[in-house]
Amino acid sequence: MEQAVGRVQALAQEANYTPHMRFAACWSDGQKVYAARYASDRFVPSLFYQIRDDGIVISSEPLDENVEGWIEISPNTAIATDGRTLEQRDFTP
């Protein structure tokens, strides 16, 4: 996904479009769910997760009024989860 986002960002830069890239998305390989939050400027789209007894929920915004239970994914970061564990790393297209 980093390569795809980097390619789109490069095309936007070549065409002189701004912002070059703003990205927040979830995707899966059938084993894990991945999510990333990235922007080429300071206006990064929001992305949160919440660890629950029955798994991990990923959402663009908290889904309920209990916002204290939601953790904001840092800008330019990707996460991966199998529903029980969560890994986090830099997302650098």
Protein Blocks (a to p, Z undefined) as FASTA:
>chain_A
ZZmmmmmmmmmmmnopacfbdcdddddehlaccdddddfbfbdcdddddddfkbccddfb
dfbfblmlpccddehiacddehlaccdddddZZ
